[in-house]
């Protein structure tokens, strides 16, 4: 009897509800990496649009592409992609004060102290170059230079067309055996005894049975919330923006190798340069800016001709109380949403996929695996949340009610601890499993206007002259290396131009 019960719970049929980036990334990974003995089906409707504005990525996407065996230049050509070395934050520290958060690592660390301690001592000596001058990727972004180099870490990401990316991965997944089913989900059917999902009923009358269901239905969260009532942790008191508008425009000028994030009185605007167009959007808080005024603000602050009508997106920042509940795993927006300020949406999709593959319930969903999946997911998303809150809270802006609220709002204790460590002694420590490392925290905290009061005493083992030579050497080497790079636009045209075979 026990054997029969165990056999009945084995996962052989995987049903993915929803397409888009989350659905097709999931389908591609499962079919390619562990799908030999699985029946993988994805149901989506052409009549239901996807959010599809997650067009900026971070370097962790290299891992996903490597696992799938994808060729970088081919993916980029298919998705009109350009390269990304970081994000330029404009007017975030204060109106008219900008800084760049790059994917690189400034300077050189020692065993006891990070480079920021040496840089901080340099400020006392009048060596006041910005910390990005000591970082290859930071300077390359500002100089608009780029090349893929085999002898360097891949500290770069992409700007890509999310819709085309999903289409590319759909073709990949179907080649590896995934079956796509066109249709709308009418209802989610539950097993009356276990409470697990047993099937999806479609508008066509078809009934999709499965052993494991993956919810990629976006903000609707039809399975994880609509059927299983999992619950949601609301973080709008820390991340108050709840609306976005997205619009595409023609390109004017050559694409830059960074995303632009432009702070406004009640939110911020993005500009993402692709090969064939520019993605634009406005993220804002509806308590301080009404929808009509937001639309006008966005249209007044874009260049080029509009290719689409501004599309409105409503959201609520936060996360599911469980990301895996019973035999349902939420991946993508159904799992939760932290606004796109640091381009983490596709990364969170990727991490959930890899985590699911690592804990894949071949012989049935076990409580320990579900608990570990949820623990890891929650821990990671909370550190990402803190990093995003940092941008809003640590600012000198007081020019609007929105920014005054952000400056004065209570913040998570975990974030306050990080800020205290840095402001007092310049310390930054990355914990296991965190996405953003020391370099990212340093660049953003410094960019937002915080300079450590003290530095590590090991720096004083250098004389003033030795420290100056140390800093000058790194800065000069960085400038020399960047000067050898081609212009970003020229490299894109050579390496991955759309339409190349």
C-alpha positions in Angstrom: 0.0 0.0 0.0 2.8 2.4 0.9 4.5 1.6 -2.4 1.3 2.3 -4.3 0.8 5.6 -2.5 4.4 6.7 -3.2 4.0 5.8 -6.9 0.8 7.8 -7.2 2.6 10.9 -5.9 5.5 10.7 -8.3 5.9 13.8 -10.5 5.8 12.8 -14.2 3.4 15.5 -15.5 4.4 19.1 -15.1 1.9 21.8 -16.0 3.1 25.4 -16.4 0.3 27.9 -16.2 1.2 31.1 -18.2 3.8 31.9 -20.7 5.8 35.1 -21.0 9.3 35.4 -19.7 8.6 33.4 -16.5 6.7 30.6 -18.2 9.1 30.0 -21.1 12.2 30.3 -19.0 10.8 27.6 -16.8 9.7 25.4 -19.7 13.1 25.7 -21.4 15.1 24.9 -18.2 12.9 21.9 -17.2 12.8 20.4 -20.6 16.5 20.8 -21.4 18.0 19.9 -18.0 15.7 17.3 -16.4 12.8 16.7 -18.8 13.8 13.4 -20.5 11.2 11.4 -18.6 8.7 14.2 -17.9 5.6 15.4 -19.7 5.9 19.1 -19.7 2.9 21.2 -20.9 2.5 25.0 -20.9 -0.9 26.6 -21.3 -1.2 30.2 -22.3 -3.6 32.4 -24.2 -2.8 34.8 -27.1 -5.7 36.9 -25.8 -4.0 37.6 -22.5 -1.0 40.0 -22.7 2.1 39.7 -20.5 3.7 42.5 -18.5 6.8 42.2 -20.8 8.7 45.3 -19.7 11.5 43.5 -17.8 14.0 44.4 -20.5 17.1 45.0 -18.3 19.0 42.2 -16.7 21.9 41.6 -14.4 25.0 39.4 -14.9 23.6 36.3 -13.2 21.7 35.6 -16.5 24.9 34.2 -17.9 24.5 31.2 -15.6 21.1 30.4 -17.0 22.3 30.7 -20.6 25.3 28.6 -19.9 23.1 25.8 -18.3 20.9 25.8 -21.4 23.9 25.9 -23.8 22.8 29.1 -25.5 25.1 31.1 -27.7 25.3 34.7 -26.4 25.5 36.5 -29.8 22.5 34.4 -31.1 20.3 35.3 -28.2 21.3 38.9 -28.4 20.6 39.1 -32.2 17.2 37.5 -31.7 16.2 39.9 -28.9 17.6 43.2 -30.3 19.9 43.3 -27.3 22.6 45.6 -26.2 25.1 45.3 -23.4 24.6 46.7 -19.9 27.4 47.5 -17.5 25.3 49.1 -14.8 22.6 51.7 -14.0 22.9 55.4 -14.0 20.9 56.9 -11.1 20.0 60.5 -12.0 18.8 62.9 -9.2 18.5 60.1 -6.7 21.0 61.5 -4.2 19.5 64.9 -4.8 18.1 66.9 -7.7 20.9 67.2 -10.3 23.3 64.8 -8.4 23.9 61.5 -10.4 25.9 58.4 -9.8 26.5 55.0 -11.5 26.0 51.6 -10.0 28.2 49.3 -12.1 28.6 45.6 -12.1 32.4 45.8 -11.5 34.6 45.8 -8.4 36.3 49.0 -7.6 40.0 48.9 -6.7 41.7 46.1 -4.8 40.8 44.6 -1.5 43.1 43.2 1.2 42.4 40.4 3.7 41.2 42.7 6.4 39.5 45.6 4.5 37.8 46.4 1.3 39.0 48.9 -1.2 36.5 51.5 0.2 38.7 51.9 3.3 41.8 52.9 1.2 39.6 55.2 -0.9 38.1 56.8 2.2 41.6 57.5 3.6 42.5 59.1 0.2 39.7 61.6 0.7 41.4 62.8 3.8 44.5 63.4 1.8 42.7 65.4 -0.9 42.5 62.5 -3.4 38.9 63.0 -4.2 38.3 60.9 -7.4 35.0 59.1 -7.3 35.1 55.5 -6.4 34.0 54.5 -9.9 37.3 55.8 -11.3 39.0 52.7 -9.9 36.5 50.3 -11.5 36.9 49.0 -15.1 33.2 48.4 -15.8 32.2 51.7 -14.2 34.6 53.8 -16.3 33.8 51.8 -19.5 30.0 52.5 -19.0 30.7 56.3 -18.6 33.0 56.2 -21.7 30.4 54.1 -23.6 32.9 51.5 -24.5 32.5 47.7 -24.4 33.9 44.4 -25.7 33.5 40.8 -24.6 36.9 39.7 -23.3 37.8 36.1 -22.6 40.3 37.1 -20.0 37.8 39.0 -17.8 34.9 38.1 -15.6 31.6 38.5 -17.3 30.6 41.5 -15.2 28.0 42.7 -17.7 24.3 42.0 -18.6 21.9 42.8 -21.3 19.1 45.1 -22.4 16.7 42.9 -24.4 13.2 42.7 -25.8 11.4 40.6 -23.2 8.7 39.6 -25.7 11.3 38.4 -28.2 13.2 36.6 -25.4 10.1 34.7 -24.5 9.5 33.7 -28.2 13.1 32.6 -28.5 12.8 30.4 -25.4 9.5 29.1 -26.5 11.1 27.7 -29.7 13.9 26.3 -27.6 11.5 24.6 -25.2 9.4 23.1 -28.0 12.4 21.6 -29.6 13.1 19.9 -26.3 9.6 18.4 -26.0 7.4 21.0 -24.3 3.8 21.0 -25.5 2.1 24.4 -25.8 -1.6 24.5 -25.3 -3.6 27.6 -26.4 -6.4 28.5 -24.0 -7.7 30.4 -21.1 -7.8 28.9 -17.6 -11.5 28.8 -16.5 -10.9 27.2 -13.1 -8.4 25.4 -10.9 -9.6 22.1 -9.6 -8.4 20.8 -6.2 -8.2 17.3 -4.9 -10.9 17.2 -2.1 -8.8 15.0 0.2 -5.2 16.5 -0.1 -6.1 20.0 -1.2 -3.5 19.7 -4.0 -4.2 21.0 -7.4 -5.5 18.2 -9.6 -6.2 19.9 -12.9 -6.7 23.1 -14.8 -10.1 23.5 -16.6 -9.7 25.5 -19.9 -12.3 27.5 -21.7 -12.2 25.0 -24.5 -13.5 22.3 -22.2 -10.1 20.6 -22.0 -9.0 19.4 -18.6 -5.2 19.5 -17.9 -4.2 17.1 -15.2 -0.8 17.2 -13.6 1.4 16.2 -10.7 3.3 19.5 -10.3 1.8 22.9 -11.3 3.9 26.0 -11.8 2.1 29.3 -11.5 3.4 31.8 -14.1 0.2 33.7 -14.4 1.7 37.0 -13.3 0.0 39.4 -11.0 -3.2 37.3 -11.3 -1.6 34.4 -9.4 -4.5 32.2 -10.4 -3.1 29.0 -8.8 -0.9 30.1 -5.8 -3.4 32.7 -4.6 -6.7 32.3 -6.5 -6.9 28.6 -5.8 -4.7 28.0 -2.8 -5.1 31.3 -0.9 -1.5 31.3 0.1 -1.4 34.9 1.4 0.7 37.9 0.7 3.2 40.1 2.6 2.6 43.7 1.7 5.7 45.9 1.5 4.2 49.1 0.3 5.1 50.9 3.5 8.7 50.5 2.5 8.3 50.6 -1.3 5.3 52.9 -1.9 5.3 53.0 -5.7 2.3 51.1 -7.0 1.9 52.1 -10.7 4.0 52.0 -13.8 3.5 53.2 -17.4 5.5 51.7 -20.2 6.0 53.0 -23.8 8.4 52.3 -26.6 10.1 55.0 -28.7 12.4 55.2 -31.7 16.1 55.4 -31.0 17.9 58.7 -31.2 21.6 58.3 -31.1 23.7 55.3 -30.3 22.7 53.0 -27.4 24.6 53.4 -24.2 25.8 50.4 -22.2 23.8 51.2 -19.1 20.2 51.7 -18.0 19.1 55.2 -17.1 17.0 55.6 -13.9 15.8 59.2 -13.6 14.2 60.2 -10.3 11.2 62.5 -10.4 9.1 64.1 -7.7 6.9 61.0 -7.1 8.9 58.1 -8.5 11.4 57.5 -11.3 11.7 56.9 -15.0 13.6 54.2 -16.9 15.3 54.3 -20.3 16.5 51.0 -21.7 18.3 51.2 -25.1 17.8 48.3 -27.5 19.3 48.0 -31.0 16.1 48.9 -32.7 14.2 51.1 -30.2 14.2 52.4 -26.6 12.1 51.1 -23.8 10.7 53.8 -21.5 8.7 53.8 -18.4 7.6 55.6 -15.3 7.3 54.0 -11.8 5.3 56.2 -9.4 3.2 56.3 -6.3 -0.5 57.0 -7.0 -0.9 58.6 -3.5 1.3 61.5 -4.8 0.7 61.5 -8.6 -2.5 60.8 -10.4 -2.5 58.6 -13.5 -3.2 61.4 -16.0 -0.4 63.5 -14.7 1.9 60.5 -14.7 1.2 59.9 -18.3 1.9 63.5 -19.2 5.1 63.5 -17.2 6.4 60.4 -19.0 5.5 61.7 -22.5 7.1 65.0 -21.7 10.4 63.3 -20.8 11.0 60.9 -23.6 12.8 61.5 -26.9 12.0 59.9 -30.3 8.7 59.0 -31.8 6.4 56.9 -29.7 5.9 53.4 -31.2 3.2 52.2 -28.7 0.5 53.8 -26.5 1.6 54.1 -22.9 0.6 50.9 -21.1 -0.6 51.1 -17.5 0.5 48.5 -14.9 -0.8 48.4 -11.4 1.1 46.5 -8.7 1.6 46.0 -5.0 5.1 45.4 -3.8 5.6 42.4 -1.6 5.9 38.6 -1.6 3.9 35.4 -1.2 3.9 34.0 2.3 4.8 30.7 0.6 6.3 30.4 -2.9 5.8 26.7 -3.0 2.4 25.6 -1.5 1.3 22.0 -1.8 2.0 20.9 -5.4 2.2 24.4 -6.8 5.3 26.6 -7.2 4.9 30.3 -8.0 7.6 31.7 -10.4 7.8 35.3 -11.6 5.2 37.9 -10.7 2.8 35.4 -9.2 5.5 34.8 -6.5 5.7 38.5 -5.6 7.0 41.8 -6.9 9.8 44.2 -6.1 9.8 47.1 -8.4 12.3 47.0 -11.4 14.7 49.6 -10.0 17.7 47.2 -10.0 16.5 44.9 -12.7 16.0 41.9 -10.5 12.8 40.4 -11.9 14.4 38.0 -14.4 17.0 37.1 -11.9 14.3 36.1 -9.4 12.6 33.9 -12.1 16.0 32.3 -12.8 16.7 31.7 -9.1 13.3 30.1 -8.5 13.8 27.8 -11.5 17.2 26.6 -10.5 16.1 26.2 -6.9 13.1 24.1 -8.1 15.4 21.9 -10.2 17.7 21.4 -7.2 14.8 20.3 -5.1 12.7 18.8 -7.8 10.0 16.5 -6.3 10.5 13.4 -8.5 8.9 11.2 -5.8 6.4 13.7 -4.6 6.3 17.0 -2.8 8.0 16.5 0.5 7.5 19.0 3.4 11.2 19.4 4.0 11.9 20.3 0.4 9.0 22.8 0.3 10.2 24.4 3.5 13.7 24.8 2.2 12.5 26.3 -1.1 10.4 28.8 0.8 13.2 29.6 3.3 15.8 30.3 0.6 13.4 32.3 -1.6 12.2 34.4 1.3 15.7 35.1 2.5 16.9 36.2 -0.9 14.0 38.4 -1.7 14.2 40.1 1.7 17.9 41.2 1.0 16.9 42.4 -2.4 14.0 44.4 -0.8 16.5 46.0 1.6 18.8 47.0 -1.3 15.9 48.6 -3.2 14.6 50.4 -0.1 18.1 51.8 0.4 17.8 53.9 -2.8 14.6 55.6 -1.6 15.5 56.1 2.1 19.1 57.3 2.0 18.6 60.5 0.0 19.0 64.2 0.5 15.9 64.9 -1.6 13.2 66.9 0.3 11.6 68.6 -2.7 8.3 66.7 -2.6 6.0 64.9 -0.1 7.0 61.6 -1.7 10.7 62.0 -1.0 10.1 63.4 2.5 8.1 60.3 3.2 10.8 58.0 1.9 13.5 59.8 4.0 11.5 59.6 7.2 9.9 56.2 6.9 10.9 53.4 9.3 13.1 50.8 7.5 13.7 47.1 8.1 16.1 46.5 11.0 18.3 44.4 8.7 18.8 47.4 6.4 19.4 49.8 9.3 22.2 47.5 10.6 23.9 47.5 7.2 23.7 51.3 7.1 25.1 51.7 10.6 28.1 49.4 9.8 29.0 51.4 6.7 28.4 54.9 8.0 30.3 54.3 11.2 33.3 52.2 10.0 32.9 51.6 6.3 32.2 47.9 6.7 30.1 45.9 4.2 29.7 42.1 4.5 27.9 39.8 2.0 26.0 36.9 3.5 25.7 33.5 1.9 23.0 33.4 -0.8 22.7 37.2 -1.2 22.4 38.6 -4.7 24.1 42.0 -4.2 27.7 41.9 -3.0 29.9 44.4 -1.2 30.7 46.4 -4.4 27.0 47.1 -5.1 26.2 48.2 -1.6 29.2 50.5 -1.5 28.5 52.1 -4.9 24.9 52.8 -4.0 25.4 53.9 -0.4 28.2 56.3 -1.5 26.3 57.4 -4.5 23.3 58.3 -2.3 25.6 60.5 -0.3 27.0 58.5 2.7 30.7 58.7 3.4 32.1 56.5 6.2 33.2 58.4 9.3 36.2 56.1 9.8 38.3 53.6 7.9 40.1 50.3 8.9 43.4 50.9 10.7 45.2 48.5 8.3 45.2 51.4 5.8 47.6 53.3 8.0 50.2 50.6 7.5 50.8 52.6 4.2 52.5 55.9 4.3 50.6 58.8 2.7 52.9 58.6 -0.3 52.4 54.8 -0.7 48.7 55.2 -0.5 48.7 57.9 -3.2 50.8 55.7 -5.4 48.5 52.7 -4.7 45.4 54.7 -5.7 47.1 56.4 -8.7 48.3 53.1 -10.1 44.8 51.5 -10.0 43.2 54.6 -11.5 45.7 54.9 -14.3 45.6 51.1 -15.1 41.8 51.3 -15.3 41.9 54.3 -17.7 44.5 52.5 -19.8 42.5 49.3 -20.1 39.2 51.1 -20.9 40.9 53.2 -23.6 41.6 50.0 -25.5 37.9 49.1 -25.8 35.8 49.8 -28.9 32.8 52.0 -28.7 29.8 50.0 -27.4 27.6 50.7 -30.5 30.4 49.5 -32.8 30.9 46.3 -30.9 27.2 45.5 -30.9 27.1 46.0 -34.7 30.0 43.6 -35.1 29.0 41.0 -32.5 25.3 40.6 -32.4 23.5 43.0 -34.8 19.8 42.1 -35.2 19.3 40.2 -38.5 22.8 38.6 -38.4 22.8 34.9 -39.3 
